[in-house]
Amino acid sequence: MTTSTIDRSAWEHTTSRQRALHALTTTITNDPTALQDAVRRARSETFGSLDSLLHEAHAVWMRTFDARLDAVLEHGGYGDQAAIDTLWAGVSRTLPGLALLLDTYASHPTVVQAHALHARRTRRTVGVDLPSTWATVPAERRRGRRPACSGLRRARALLIAH
């Protein structure tokens, strides 16, 4: 579907939600203590429900992460837990307000369900686990604990060695 086929009001609705989420996460980045007030304001002015806001927030996170994941995979990152953790932490540094929002509402059913679907898809396609927090990667995963070599990486290493 091209933008020319999108109803103008739908386009305006989408862009107003994107702007509202950007304003919310910028507010949270600049003043983490304002999170609850900023969420209330975003809900009342744009999103209506907390579910709608959190769904949109997680979708932005997922699109950002997945877009960067392609580059990691092109450089042999399949099955490399440390590379994925580094990527996750990089997205967290790029989107600190969004990371804090998702961490704050990590136990909310909308976030739990969305993250479970993203984690399951990533596990199936990339062979690694996603962190369960957004603002930081757990310390035990950062300390160089590397997973067993994936079959693809092992095959590539054997081909290069011969």
MDTraj code that builds the backbone (N, CA, C; nanometers):
import mdtraj as md
import numpy as np

residues = "MET THR THR SER THR ILE ASP ARG SER ALA TRP GLU HIS THR THR SER ARG GLN ARG ALA LEU HIS ALA LEU THR THR THR ILE THR ASN ASP PRO THR ALA LEU GLN ASP ALA VAL ARG ARG ALA ARG SER GLU THR PHE GLY SER LEU ASP SER LEU LEU HIS GLU ALA HIS ALA VAL TRP MET ARG THR PHE ASP ALA ARG LEU ASP ALA VAL LEU GLU HIS GLY GLY TYR GLY ASP GLN ALA ALA ILE ASP THR LEU TRP ALA GLY VAL SER ARG THR LEU PRO GLY LEU ALA LEU LEU LEU ASP THR TYR ALA SER HIS PRO THR VAL VAL GLN ALA HIS ALA LEU HIS ALA ARG ARG THR ARG ARG THR VAL GLY VAL ASP LEU PRO SER THR TRP ALA THR VAL PRO ALA GLU ARG ARG ARG GLY ARG ARG PRO ALA CYS SER GLY LEU ARG ARG ALA ARG ALA LEU LEU ILE ALA HIS".split()
xyz = np.array([
    [0.0853, -0.1173, 0.0000],
    [0.0000, 0.0000, 0.0000],
    [0.0894, 0.1229, 0.0000],
    [0.0644, 0.2118, -0.0887],
    [0.1413, 0.3351, -0.0954],
    [0.0722, 0.4411, -0.0112],
    [0.1459, 0.5453, 0.0186],
    [0.0870, 0.6529, 0.0980],
    [-0.0260, 0.7219, 0.0245],
    [-0.0277, 0.7124, -0.1076],
    [-0.1357, 0.7767, -0.1823],
    [-0.2695, 0.7056, -0.1620],
    [-0.2665, 0.5797, -0.1179],
    [-0.3909, 0.5061, -0.0957],
    [-0.4359, 0.5098, 0.0505],
    [-0.3579, 0.5703, 0.1349],
    [-0.3933, 0.5797, 0.2760],
    [-0.4839, 0.7011, 0.2965],
    [-0.5903, 0.6796, 0.3659],
    [-0.6828, 0.7873, 0.4012],
    [-0.6061, 0.8933, 0.4808],
    [-0.6294, 1.0197, 0.4490],
    [-0.5564, 1.1287, 0.5149],
    [-0.5742, 1.1245, 0.6667],
    [-0.6935, 1.0932, 0.7137],
    [-0.7137, 1.0897, 0.8586],
    [-0.6355, 0.9745, 0.9226],
    [-0.6208, 0.8619, 0.8524],
    [-0.5405, 0.7503, 0.9044],
    [-0.3940, 0.7909, 0.9119],
    [-0.3474, 0.8608, 0.8098],
    [-0.2091, 0.9091, 0.8085],
    [-0.1858, 1.0063, 0.9238],
    [-0.2769, 1.0983, 0.9426],
    [-0.2655, 1.1950, 1.0521],
    [-0.2698, 1.1248, 1.1872],
    [-0.3558, 1.0251, 1.1996],
    [-0.3651, 0.9469, 1.3233],
    [-0.2314, 0.8788, 1.3536],
    [-0.1731, 0.8165, 1.2528],
    [-0.0455, 0.7466, 1.2694],
    [0.0655, 0.8435, 1.3082],
    [0.0757, 0.9536, 1.2359],
    [0.1828, 1.0488, 1.2663],
    [0.1620, 1.1158, 1.4018],
    [0.0386, 1.1404, 1.4406],
    [0.0165, 1.2017, 1.5725],
    [0.0565, 1.1038, 1.6836],
    [0.0329, 0.9750, 1.6644],
    [0.0747, 0.8743, 1.7630],
    [0.2270, 0.8642, 1.7690],
    [0.2911, 0.8690, 1.6537],
    [0.4376, 0.8653, 1.6520],
    [0.4964, 0.9868, 1.7227],
    [0.4394, 1.1029, 1.6954],
    [0.4878, 1.2254, 1.7609],
    [0.4639, 1.2201, 1.9114],
    [0.3477, 1.1704, 1.9510],
    [0.3155, 1.1608, 2.0940],
    [0.4103, 1.0643, 2.1642],
    [0.4404, 0.9518, 2.1011],
    [0.5329, 0.8564, 2.1621],
    [0.6732, 0.9158, 2.1704],
    [0.7131, 0.9883, 2.0663],
    [0.8444, 1.0543, 2.0687],
    [0.8497, 1.1584, 2.1811],
    [0.7438, 1.2370, 2.1961],
    [0.7399, 1.3375, 2.3034],
    [0.7442, 1.2698, 2.4400],
    [0.6717, 1.1606, 2.4551],
    [0.6703, 1.0860, 2.5808],
    [0.8093, 1.0336, 2.6144],
    [0.8739, 0.9691, 2.5187],
    [1.0056, 0.9107, 2.5486],
    [1.1129, 1.0177, 2.5676],
    [1.0994, 1.1292, 2.4994],
    [1.1932, 1.2394, 2.5223],
    [1.1763, 1.2940, 2.6634],
    [1.0530, 1.3096, 2.7078],
    [1.0259, 1.3559, 2.8444],
    [1.0861, 1.2601, 2.9460],
    [1.0670, 1.1296, 2.9245],
    [1.1195, 1.0281, 3.0167],
    [1.2719, 1.0290, 3.0161],
    [1.3316, 1.0460, 2.8996],
    [1.4777, 1.0515, 2.8901],
    [1.5310, 1.1700, 2.9690],
    [1.4676, 1.2854, 2.9531],
    [1.5140, 1.4071, 3.0202],
    [1.4848, 1.4078, 3.1690],
    [1.3767, 1.3431, 3.2112],
    [1.3392, 1.3401, 3.3527],
    [1.2657, 1.2097, 3.3838],
    [1.3404, 1.1042, 3.4205],
    [1.2779, 0.9753, 3.4480],
    [1.1692, 0.9801, 3.5560],
    [1.1755, 1.0784, 3.6455],
    [1.0738, 1.0880, 3.7506],
    [0.9393, 1.1344, 3.6958],
    [0.9388, 1.1874, 3.5742],
    [0.8149, 1.2354, 3.5126],
    [0.7418, 1.1251, 3.4360],
    [0.7903, 1.0023, 3.4439],
    [0.7350, 0.8932, 3.3645],
    [0.5849, 0.8763, 3.3836],
    [0.5389, 0.8638, 3.5053],
    [0.3962, 0.8381, 3.5291],
    [0.3082, 0.9522, 3.4786],
    [0.3482, 1.0751, 3.5061],
    [0.2701, 1.1898, 3.4570],
    [0.2711, 1.1961, 3.3048],
    [0.3854, 1.1686, 3.2445],
    [0.3956, 1.1723, 3.0991],
    [0.3104, 1.0617, 3.0351],
    [0.3069, 0.9454, 3.0980],
    [0.2240, 0.8360, 3.0467],
    [0.0765, 0.8737, 3.0566],
    [0.0354, 0.9295, 3.1702],
    [-0.1052, 0.9727, 3.1854],
    [-0.1434, 1.0752, 3.0789],
    [-0.0544, 1.1694, 3.0557],
    [-0.0805, 1.2739, 2.9566],
    [-0.0904, 1.2136, 2.8156],
    [0.0015, 1.1248, 2.7810],
    [-0.0012, 1.0617, 2.6492],
    [-0.1273, 0.9774, 2.6305],
    [-0.1685, 0.9090, 2.7360],
    [-0.2914, 0.8299, 2.7276],
    [-0.4117, 0.9185, 2.7045],
    [-0.4221, 1.0247, 2.7820],
    [-0.5412, 1.1089, 2.7716],
    [-0.5438, 1.1905, 2.6424],
    [-0.4280, 1.2319, 2.5937],
    [-0.4238, 1.3173, 2.4751],
    [-0.4229, 1.2409, 2.3433],
    [-0.3660, 1.1201, 2.3423],
    [-0.3459, 1.0526, 2.2145],
    [-0.3864, 0.9060, 2.2120],
    [-0.3414, 0.8286, 2.3076],
    [-0.3517, 0.6831, 2.2976],
    [-0.4798, 0.6236, 2.3547],
    [-0.5398, 0.6898, 2.4483],
    [-0.6607, 0.6364, 2.5102],
    [-0.6293, 0.5347, 2.6171],
    [-0.5840, 0.4181, 2.5777],
    [-0.5559, 0.3135, 2.6761],
    [-0.4058, 0.2924, 2.6940],
    [-0.3717, 0.2392, 2.8095],
    [-0.2324, 0.2039, 2.8351],
    [-0.1893, 0.0916, 2.7409],
    [-0.2798, -0.0014, 2.7127],
    [-0.2485, -0.1100, 2.6195],
    [-0.2060, -0.0555, 2.4834],
    [-0.2783, 0.0411, 2.4333],
    [-0.2479, 0.1008, 2.3035],
    [-0.1106, 0.1675, 2.3049],
    [-0.0823, 0.2410, 2.4092],
    [0.0467, 0.3090, 2.4219],
    [0.1601, 0.2075, 2.4291],
    [0.1450, 0.1050, 2.5120],
    [0.2518, 0.0059, 2.5289],
    [0.2711, -0.0780, 2.4031],
    [0.1631, -0.1065, 2.3343],
    [0.1746, -0.1810, 2.2097],
    [0.2557, -0.1001, 2.1081],
    [0.2253, 0.0265, 2.0973],
    [0.2985, 0.1145, 2.0055],
    [0.4456, 0.1259, 2.0467],
    [0.4707, 0.1394, 2.1767],
    [0.6082, 0.1512, 2.2267],
    [0.6886, 0.0257, 2.1947],
    [0.6300, -0.0900, 2.2206],
    [0.7025, -0.2144, 2.1929],
    [0.7253, -0.2316, 2.0430],
    [0.6300, -0.1914, 1.9619],
    [0.6461, -0.2021, 1.8166],
    [0.7636, -0.1176, 1.7678],
    [0.7805, 0.0014, 1.8232],
    [0.8938, 0.0869, 1.7858],
    [1.0240, 0.0193, 1.8262],
    [1.0271, -0.0352, 1.9487],
    [1.1481, -0.1052, 1.9952],
    [1.1818, -0.2208, 1.9013],
    [1.0825, -0.3008, 1.8724],
    [1.1021, -0.4198, 1.7904],
    [1.1508, -0.3827, 1.6501],
    [1.0907, -0.2812, 1.5893],
    [1.1340, -0.2397, 1.4548],
    [1.2779, -0.1889, 1.4570],
    [1.3142, -0.1139, 1.5597],
    [1.4501, -0.0614, 1.5704],
    [1.5500, -0.1750, 1.5881],
    [1.5194, -0.2667, 1.6798],
    [1.6074, -0.3806, 1.7049],
    [1.6218, -0.4665, 1.5798],
    [1.5101, -0.5018, 1.5184],
    [1.5129, -0.5903, 1.4022],
    [1.5868, -0.5276, 1.2838],
    [1.5747, -0.3976, 1.2672],
    [1.6458, -0.3301, 1.1583],
    [1.7966, -0.3411, 1.1780],
    [1.8411, -0.3295, 1.3012],
    [1.9848, -0.3399, 1.3302],
    [2.0326, -0.4850, 1.3315],
    [1.9421, -0.5763, 1.3575],
    [1.9763, -0.7180, 1.3624],
    [2.0280, -0.7671, 1.2277],
    [1.9736, -0.7161, 1.1197],
    [2.0187, -0.7566, 0.9867],
    [2.1691, -0.7391, 0.9700],
    [2.2217, -0.6269, 1.0139],
    [2.3660, -0.6016, 1.0013],
    [2.4466, -0.6999, 1.0856],
    [2.3988, -0.7307, 1.2040],
    [2.4692, -0.8266, 1.2905],
    [2.4728, -0.9635, 1.2233],
    [2.3617, -1.0048, 1.1650],
    [2.3555, -1.1353, 1.0992],
    [2.4443, -1.1396, 0.9751],
    [2.4521, -1.0289, 0.9029],
    [2.5383, -1.0239, 0.7846],
    [2.6853, -1.0401, 0.8210],
    [2.7199, -1.0087, 0.9447],
    [2.8584, -1.0217, 0.9915],
    [2.8790, -1.1482, 1.0743],
    [2.7947, -1.2493, 1.0530],
    [2.8135, -1.3785, 1.1184],
    [2.7606, -1.3871, 1.2592],
    [2.6616, -1.3077, 1.2941],
    [2.6109, -1.3050, 1.4305],
    [2.5070, -1.4094, 1.4647],
    [2.4751, -1.5000, 1.3697],
    [2.3750, -1.6026, 1.4003],
    [2.4245, -1.6878, 1.5170],
    [2.3414, -1.6994, 1.6197],
    [2.3753, -1.7807, 1.7354],
    [2.4719, -1.7152, 1.8325],
    [2.5129, -1.5941, 1.8076],
    [2.6100, -1.5249, 1.8935],
    [2.5352, -1.4421, 1.9982],
    [2.5152, -1.5005, 2.1155],
    [2.4399, -1.4349, 2.2220],
    [2.5026, -1.3022, 2.2625],
    [2.6362, -1.2980, 2.2705],
    [2.7035, -1.1737, 2.3105],
    [2.6772, -1.0620, 2.2095],
    [2.6765, -1.0943, 2.0807],
    [2.6499, -0.9926, 1.9779],
    [2.5074, -0.9407, 1.9890],
    [2.4133, -1.0295, 2.0175],
    [2.2737, -0.9876, 2.0304],
    [2.2547, -0.9041, 2.1568],
    [2.3200, -0.9426, 2.2657],
    [2.3131, -0.8630, 2.3888],
    [2.3714, -0.7238, 2.3674],
    [2.4811, -0.7159, 2.2918],
    [2.5427, -0.5862, 2.2610],
    [2.4480, -0.5024, 2.1754],
    [2.3852, -0.5657, 2.0789],
    [2.2879, -0.4966, 1.9946],
    [2.1726, -0.4441, 2.0796],
    [2.1188, -0.5276, 2.1684],
    [2.0076, -0.4895, 2.2563],
    [2.0473, -0.3690, 2.3423],
    [2.1672, -0.3745, 2.3983],
    [2.2150, -0.2633, 2.4814],
    [2.2320, -0.1363, 2.3978],
    [2.2739, -0.1516, 2.2727],
    [2.2878, -0.0361, 2.1840],
    [2.1540, 0.0293, 2.1545],
    [2.0512, -0.0516, 2.1341],
    [1.9175, 0.0044, 2.1126],
    [1.8716, 0.0750, 2.2398],
    [1.9036, 0.0172, 2.3539],
    [1.8682, 0.0792, 2.4816],
    [1.9348, 0.2160, 2.4974],
    [2.0603, 0.2254, 2.4552],
    [2.1301, 0.3553, 2.4628],
    [2.0726, 0.4545, 2.3622],
    [2.0283, 0.4059, 2.2468],
    [1.9701, 0.4925, 2.1445],
    [1.8312, 0.5404, 2.1842],
    [1.7546, 0.4539, 2.2510],
    [1.6165, 0.4844, 2.2897],
    [1.5995, 0.4724, 2.4411],
    [1.6702, 0.5537, 2.5191],
    [1.6673, 0.5354, 2.6647],
    [1.5295, 0.5577, 2.7277],
    [1.4533, 0.6528, 2.6762],
    [1.3198, 0.6769, 2.7308],
    [1.2266, 0.5601, 2.7031],
    [1.2364, 0.5054, 2.5845],
    [1.1556, 0.3898, 2.5475],
    [1.1956, 0.2681, 2.6309],
    [1.3258, 0.2500, 2.6514],
    [1.3737, 0.1387, 2.7335],
    [1.3206, 0.1501, 2.8761],
    [1.3241, 0.2690, 2.9320],
    [1.2734, 0.2894, 3.0681],
    [1.1222, 0.2667, 3.0745],
    [1.0501, 0.3136, 2.9749],
    [0.9054, 0.2910, 2.9692],
    [0.8744, 0.1415, 2.9662],
    [0.9418, 0.0678, 2.8790],
    [0.9160, -0.0760, 2.8687],
    [0.9594, -0.1503, 2.9946],
    [1.0700, -0.1096, 3.0550],
    [1.1116, -0.1720, 3.1820],
    [1.0098, -0.1467, 3.2923],
    [0.9593, -0.0253, 3.2973],
    [0.8623, 0.0100, 3.4012],
    [0.7352, -0.0731, 3.3891],
    [0.6942, -0.0997, 3.2671],
    [0.5712, -0.1754, 3.2433],
    [0.6001, -0.3180, 3.1954],
    [0.7150, -0.3716, 3.2290],
    [0.7553, -0.5049, 3.1824],
    [0.6592, -0.6152, 3.2234],
    [0.5895, -0.5987, 3.3339],
    [0.4968, -0.7035, 3.3782],
    [0.3532, -0.6804, 3.3287],
    [0.3318, -0.5728, 3.2548],
    [0.1994, -0.5465, 3.1989],
    [0.1707, -0.6517, 3.0907],
    [0.0517, -0.7082, 3.0877],
    [0.0207, -0.8147, 2.9906],
    [0.0503, -0.7800, 2.8448],
    [0.0302, -0.6571, 2.8050],
    [0.0582, -0.6173, 2.6668],
    [0.2062, -0.6305, 2.6354],
    [0.2906, -0.5856, 2.7265],
    [0.4355, -0.5933, 2.7064],
    [0.4818, -0.7381, 2.7177],
    [0.4288, -0.8113, 2.8135],
    [0.4667, -0.9521, 2.8306],
    [0.4369, -1.0298, 2.7023],
    [0.3174, -1.0131, 2.6496],
    [0.2789, -1.0859, 2.5294],
    [0.3616, -1.0434, 2.4077],
    [0.3778, -0.9140, 2.3881],
    [0.4535, -0.8643, 2.2728],
    [0.5990, -0.9098, 2.2797],
    [0.6577, -0.9028, 2.3988],
    [0.7979, -0.9438, 2.4132],
    [0.8123, -1.0951, 2.3948],
    [0.7172, -1.1714, 2.4449],
    [0.7234, -1.3173, 2.4284],
    [0.7194, -1.3548, 2.2800],
    [0.6345, -1.2891, 2.2036],
    [0.6276, -1.3168, 2.0595],
    [0.7583, -1.2790, 1.9897],
    [0.8132, -1.1632, 2.0252],
    [0.9391, -1.1181, 1.9656],
    [1.0529, -1.2125, 2.0047],
    [1.0566, -1.2519, 2.1312],
    [1.1614, -1.3423, 2.1789],
    [1.1520, -1.4788, 2.1106],
    [1.0316, -1.5297, 2.0970],
    [1.0123, -1.6600, 2.0331],
    [1.0561, -1.6549, 1.8860],
    [1.0175, -1.5489, 1.8168],
    [1.0571, -1.5332, 1.6764],
    [1.2085, -1.5201, 1.6633],
    [1.2694, -1.4430, 1.7517],
    [1.4144, -1.4246, 1.7467],
    [1.4862, -1.5553, 1.7784],
    [1.4359, -1.6290, 1.8762],
    [1.4966, -1.7572, 1.9127],
    [1.4918, -1.8547, 1.7949],
    [1.3785, -1.8566, 1.7272],
    [1.3597, -1.9480, 1.6147],
    [1.4463, -1.9090, 1.4948],
    [1.4587, -1.7808, 1.4672],
    [1.5280, -1.7374, 1.3461],
    [1.6756, -1.7052, 1.3661],
    [1.7152, -1.6664, 1.4871],
    [1.8527, -1.6234, 1.5105],
    [1.9269, -1.7184, 1.6048],
    [1.8537, -1.7977, 1.6803],
    [1.9171, -1.8956, 1.7676],
    [1.9701, -1.8394, 1.8979],
    [1.9131, -1.7285, 1.9452],
    [1.9560, -1.6680, 2.0714],
    [1.8337, -1.6238, 2.1520],
    [1.8570, -1.5937, 2.2785],
    [1.7518, -1.5432, 2.3655],
    [1.7618, -1.3915, 2.3750],
    [1.6467, -1.3265, 2.3802],
    [1.6456, -1.1819, 2.4032],
    [1.6507, -1.1554, 2.5526],
    [1.7133, -1.0460, 2.5920],
    [1.7107, -1.0085, 2.7341],
    [1.5667, -0.9843, 2.7805],
    [1.5439, -0.9946, 2.9090],
    [1.4089, -0.9734, 2.9625],
    [1.3895, -0.8311, 3.0131],
    [1.4943, -0.7510, 3.0063],
    [1.4836, -0.6104, 3.0437],
    [1.5279, -0.5256, 2.9250],
    [1.4845, -0.4019, 2.9253],
    [1.5170, -0.3145, 2.8127],
    [1.6267, -0.2155, 2.8471],
    [1.6282, -0.1635, 2.9675],
    [1.7224, -0.0580, 3.0018],
    [1.8650, -0.1091, 3.0164],
    [1.8823, -0.2330, 3.0580],
    [2.0172, -0.2877, 3.0734],
    [2.0166, -0.4358, 3.0402],
    [2.1297, -0.4857, 2.9999],
    [2.1472, -0.6290, 2.9795],
    [2.1989, -0.6858, 3.1103],
    [2.1408, -0.7940, 3.1611],
    [2.1861, -0.8515, 3.2872],
    [2.3362, -0.8780, 3.2877],
    [2.4003, -0.8499, 3.4007],
    [2.5460, -0.8584, 3.4135],
    [2.6002, -0.9967, 3.3800],
    [2.5312, -1.1037, 3.4208],
    [2.5843, -1.2368, 3.3943],
    [2.5903, -1.2678, 3.2447],
    [2.5083, -1.2017, 3.1649],
    [2.5125, -1.2248, 3.0207],
    [2.6183, -1.1386, 2.9547],
    [2.6592, -1.0297, 3.0188],
    [2.7601, -0.9419, 2.9609],
    [2.9000, -0.9970, 2.9798],
    [2.9218, -1.0814, 3.0785],
    [3.0558, -1.1237, 3.1152],
    [3.1131, -1.2327, 3.0268],
    [3.0899, -1.2233, 2.8993],
    [3.1584, -1.3114, 2.8066],
    [3.1095, -1.4545, 2.8035],
    [2.9984, -1.4847, 2.8660],
    [2.9439, -1.6195, 2.8577],
    [2.8932, -1.6395, 2.7161],
    [2.9583, -1.7225, 2.6404],
    [2.9217, -1.7423, 2.5008],
    [2.8503, -1.8750, 2.4845],
    [2.7496, -1.8782, 2.3997],
    [2.6776, -2.0030, 2.3759],
    [2.7615, -2.1000, 2.2936],
    [2.7171, -2.2232, 2.2915],
    [2.7824, -2.3206, 2.2062],
    [2.7749, -2.2713, 2.0625],
    [2.8741, -2.3027, 1.9852],
    [2.8819, -2.2580, 1.8464],
    [2.7652, -2.3145, 1.7670],
    [2.7006, -2.2307, 1.6902],
    [2.5881, -2.2775, 1.6087],
    [2.6398, -2.3653, 1.4955],
    [2.5508, -2.4459, 1.4407],
    [2.5884, -2.5325, 1.3297],
    [2.6386, -2.4540, 1.2102],
    [2.5737, -2.3411, 1.1798],
    [2.6146, -2.2594, 1.0672],
    [2.7539, -2.2009, 1.0891],
    [2.7802, -2.1498, 1.2064],
    [2.9125, -2.0933, 1.2357],
    [3.0189, -2.2022, 1.2355],
    [2.9851, -2.3198, 1.2857],
    [3.0792, -2.4327, 1.2884],
    [3.1137, -2.4737, 1.1447],
    [3.0106, -2.4842, 1.0578],
    [3.0332, -2.5214, 0.9186],
    [3.1196, -2.4186, 0.8482],
    [3.0924, -2.2924, 0.8726],
    [3.1707, -2.1849, 0.8115],
    [3.3162, -2.1928, 0.8562],
    [3.3386, -2.2202, 0.9847],
    [3.4745, -2.2312, 1.0377],
    [3.5478, -2.3497, 0.9754],
    [3.4781, -2.4617, 0.9545],
    [3.5409, -2.5777, 0.8910],
    [3.5779, -2.5507, 0.7467],
    [3.4911, -2.4808, 0.6741],
    [3.5192, -2.4474, 0.5350],
    [3.6408, -2.3563, 0.5226],
    [3.6508, -2.2625, 0.6120],
    [3.7645, -2.1679, 0.6088],
    [3.8940, -2.2390, 0.6446],
    [3.8858, -2.3341, 0.7395],
    [4.0058, -2.4039, 0.7864],
    [4.0651, -2.4948, 0.6794],
    [3.9852, -2.5393, 0.5835],
    [4.0362, -2.6333, 0.4816],
    [4.0660, -2.5675, 0.3552],
])
top = md.Topology()
chain = top.add_chain()
for i, resn in enumerate(residues, 1):
    res = top.add_residue(resn, chain, resSeq=i)
    for name in ("N", "CA", "C"):
        top.add_atom(name, md.element.get_by_symbol(name[0]), res)
traj = md.Trajectory(xyz[None], top)
